[in-house]
């Protein structure tokens, strides 16, 4: 596997784990009072989507359980339509997309 692909896959895993850690550490109601908390979740999800977007199809085909297009689509929304993003939807998305199986060190 190409080193750049390995780095992207590692970035995806590491940032999914970070997003889950952020979500586990606080209540979703904290989003309204702590913009840093919201930004941390948003940024981690954005990195996952950006890395997913750059993984070649032959590698994606080996992991059909990963929602490659949905991850990239969320990244596009966060980057291009950031003003329309509901913080609660962002929390729900992170909790739904990054399952407990992603919580590996």
Legacy VTK file of the C-alpha trace (Angstrom):
# vtk DataFile Version 3.0
C-alpha trace
ASCII
DATASET POLYDATA
POINTS 105 float
0.000 0.000 0.000
1.253 3.439 -0.911
2.515 5.479 2.053
0.205 8.406 1.285
-2.801 6.062 1.415
-1.603 4.599 4.709
-1.310 8.128 6.122
-4.848 8.998 4.995
-6.296 5.837 6.530
-4.435 6.541 9.760
-5.726 10.122 9.745
-9.257 8.807 9.291
-8.954 6.388 12.198
-7.182 8.824 14.515
-9.637 11.657 13.919
-12.667 9.390 14.245
-11.268 8.333 17.621
-10.707 11.985 18.557
-14.249 12.941 17.551
-15.637 10.125 19.705
-13.455 11.160 22.632
-14.704 14.737 22.315
-18.293 13.508 22.159
-17.822 11.222 25.164
-16.153 13.900 27.265
-18.991 16.392 27.273
-22.727 16.804 26.938
-24.105 17.987 23.608
-25.628 20.949 25.444
-22.048 22.206 25.939
-21.896 22.999 22.217
-23.811 26.207 22.751
-21.599 27.485 25.554
-18.177 26.306 24.397
-17.324 27.078 20.783
-13.966 25.328 21.155
-15.773 22.058 21.857
-17.913 22.440 18.744
-14.892 23.398 16.663
-12.925 20.356 17.826
-15.697 17.990 16.742
-16.213 19.813 13.459
-12.516 19.773 12.628
-12.054 16.082 13.438
-15.021 15.126 11.241
-13.746 17.385 8.478
-10.329 15.679 8.522
-11.948 12.248 8.319
-13.926 13.355 5.282
-10.964 14.983 3.569
-8.823 11.892 4.041
-11.665 9.611 2.880
-12.080 11.701 -0.232
-8.469 11.008 -1.224
-8.449 7.232 -0.686
-8.303 5.448 -4.067
-11.232 3.343 -5.233
-9.268 0.077 -5.131
-8.688 0.580 -1.400
-12.291 1.713 -0.817
-13.522 -1.456 -2.498
-11.703 -3.510 0.143
-13.706 -1.811 2.921
-17.327 -1.658 1.743
-18.593 -1.131 5.300
-17.029 2.350 5.362
-19.419 5.057 4.190
-16.798 6.650 1.934
-19.166 8.912 0.001
-21.065 10.016 3.074
-17.819 10.954 4.831
-16.664 13.009 1.848
-20.123 14.566 1.479
-20.124 15.685 5.113
-16.678 17.191 4.607
-18.018 19.155 1.629
-20.936 20.433 3.679
-18.661 21.475 6.543
-16.280 23.277 4.202
-18.698 24.864 1.736
-21.982 25.222 3.645
-20.610 25.690 7.161
-23.179 28.343 7.999
-25.995 25.843 7.626
-24.537 23.157 9.903
-26.567 22.393 13.002
-24.266 21.581 15.909
-26.646 18.900 17.168
-26.668 17.243 13.739
-22.871 17.315 13.802
-22.851 15.545 17.177
-25.389 12.988 15.994
-23.429 12.415 12.800
-20.177 11.824 14.674
-21.794 9.448 17.121
-23.521 7.511 14.324
-20.680 7.329 11.781
-17.800 6.627 14.132
-18.858 3.473 15.887
-17.366 1.857 18.952
-15.261 -0.301 16.634
-13.285 2.829 15.719
-12.134 3.282 19.299
-8.808 1.525 18.846
-5.549 3.046 19.985
LINES 1 106
105 0 1 2 3 4 5 6 7 8 9 10 11 12 13 14 15 16 17 18 19 20 21 22 23 24 25 26 27 28 29 30 31 32 33 34 35 36 37 38 39 40 41 42 43 44 45 46 47 48 49 50 51 52 53 54 55 56 57 58 59 60 61 62 63 64 65 66 67 68 69 70 71 72 73 74 75 76 77 78 79 80 81 82 83 84 85 86 87 88 89 90 91 92 93 94 95 96 97 98 99 100 101 102 103 104
